[in-house]
């Protein structure tokens, strides 16, 4: 562990799920990234946000730096305005036989904080920080800490091998957090399981000004999915839908996380796999779609692979900000976020709906929509900042 060199305290400390490397490589596209961006904008004039990344091995960090390409954003180098990355490296190495264990092993490598940063409030997305050494731990007594929940990692398939460690981290984080906010009904249930009945539901959103409802779609009816390609998607249902509508083009933009998904999708003649797309390029990509697709699995995973993992789906907001009609499976919250233009059907009904659009198309008219104010990122960041700044509870702000 090393200590952050003495420097003026920031307005806020931020502990994202991963860190600045991900933000720079992928663009600020995840919940923690969007909120960090806005916290930087809101506090840039009074110290900004210190982004304390999950520690990375020195060797892997150097290799990753060679691959990273940061677009012009904020004050340069792909770093959001008003935010300041904190160096978080370690000479430790992950065990190649059990890489998930790095979530726990890296906790002790978080940098120590200067003494005059002790009262700086913290917003935390990585619960494993609650297991860090006292000098590095954002949950120390005297600091106002907001724990903002992403997915429920206790049922997420990616954390199945370290389930006991996840439970231990959550227990410590929930016991010490001053405020808890959650992005969906599943994460609200998670907080309540650990005794936090004061949890505030604060669903995801978007920055609608980044998108426009111009269509550049051409060729056959184009159904697009933007996001990670893995076990949250119902592969069998997706294949059935694609086979049932061979005259429809299906575009998947995102990294393939599970190898079993690549070959079945790549083998289909009406499927295009684009690979990962930087977030700065997503608005232009959405112009090429006719329909925004959310073919997610439905229901609780109950600790087994697959199923919902407690979170909210950002892409639905972004599809609608781009004027795309949305076709989604009935995941939690899909019909209760104040969005219009969203068709909710079980996956086995998607082919029929797409066939109807195709026969009356091939284009599907854009459906421009005004995204509700409370479905945008700024008021969510303001709610979290109010809590971090000493508000007795974020409930009043969240209800605005």
PyMOL commands that set and color helices and strands:
alter all, ss='L'
color gray80, all
select helices_A, chain A and resi 20-26+31-46+58-67+99-109+115-117+127-131+157-176+185-193+208-210+235-244+259-266+279-287+314-321+347-359+373-375+377-388+395-398
alter helices_A, ss='H'
color red, helices_A
select strands_A, chain A and resi 12-15+49-52+56-57+83-86+89-90+121-124+145-149+179-182+200-201+222-226+249-253+271-275+291-294+325-328+342-344
alter strands_A, ss='S'
color yellow, strands_A
deselect
rebuild
show_as cartoon
